[in-house]
Amino acid sequence: MSDSKQCPFCSRPIREDENICEECKDHMDHQYTTDFLDGNLPTQSDSEPKAESEEVVEPSIEIENEAEEIIVPVSERTTKKRSKISKGVLFLIFGSILLIIIGVIGALNIAHTRDSDERQEMFWMKCVEENTPLSYSKYLVRYPEGNFAEEAEKRIRASREAEVQAWEKLRKSSDINVFYAYLSENPKTPHLDQIRIIMDSLSWNTTLKDNTADAYKAYLENIDLGNITGSHKNEAKEKYDYLSQVVVLSGASLESLKLDLGDFFKKLSENKPKDLLKKFAPKAFYYTAEMSSTEIVATITKEYSDKKIKKVTYTLQPESILAKQDNAGVVFVELSVGKEIVYDIKKKKNDNLKQNLLLEFNSDKLVQSIKVKGSK
């Protein structure tokens, strides 16, 4: 072993006037005495070579504490202390970074949630403005778990119930305008096909009642617009083609017709069967049914007998006459006549009536139809 003086704690060389080395002294000044008792004493650096044959002896310090001898290594305590400081600093740095990341993610999530809620509310307000089962269904498709999902379901059910009640009331109506109004408010109603069928029937009945070229044209236009099914399209087209060629009689043609009408009602008032037969076409419609001219004359004669009628006088009102003629020569007449009935019963008063009649004359100027206006 070397004869030079050594530090009793770490075996480092020291001067003759020193008792311990500077490093051990510094360690003792800044650490608790217990460090030495625990054996945490600094050791000589590995950079200081020792002779191979020299036996290395770990320096130690003997401290008497209640007669107990403890050997405390100094170098081991310094290493552990530095390691603990380094780990604490790293943990603090990583912890701070983690908290910052968590805070940023949380802030982004809050901002995203707020933005998402605003978009959802705007979409909901748009659905409320439309206020249809379809609009609320769109909301549920986009936001099945949305803030207004329950309200949307309630509104869909309420709307469907109201629609069913409205439909039950509507289907009994005979006013086609009511159906048009309903469709304008409910363009996507599930009853659309049924409504179009009902509207077609109502429209056709009105067209037949008017029986004009304009009426048939309107019916055909409604088919093109998709308002009605058009079950009577072919018939309507034939009627329109026919009636569109009908002309209103005026001038000499109208005056000639008035003479024919006067002669017809004169013969009807006289009730002479042979003369009446000459005024009706072989087949004609008489008030309620189609029959032969012979049957018509027999019906008139029977009416006189059954009701005890002595005489019937027809008074033509020329100013009421409106006449049209088609391309086949058939004349359609609308007019009013006064009808006085004299009974063959003394106590029964005479009847004075006014009738609005529709007559048709064929090309031979024979009556082929007579009926009361407005009757079917």
Summary of the structure (lengths in Angstrom):
residues: 376
radius of gyration: 59.5
end to end distance: 146.3
largest distance: 180.2
contacts: 967
relative contact order: 0.05
helix: 52%
strand: 17%
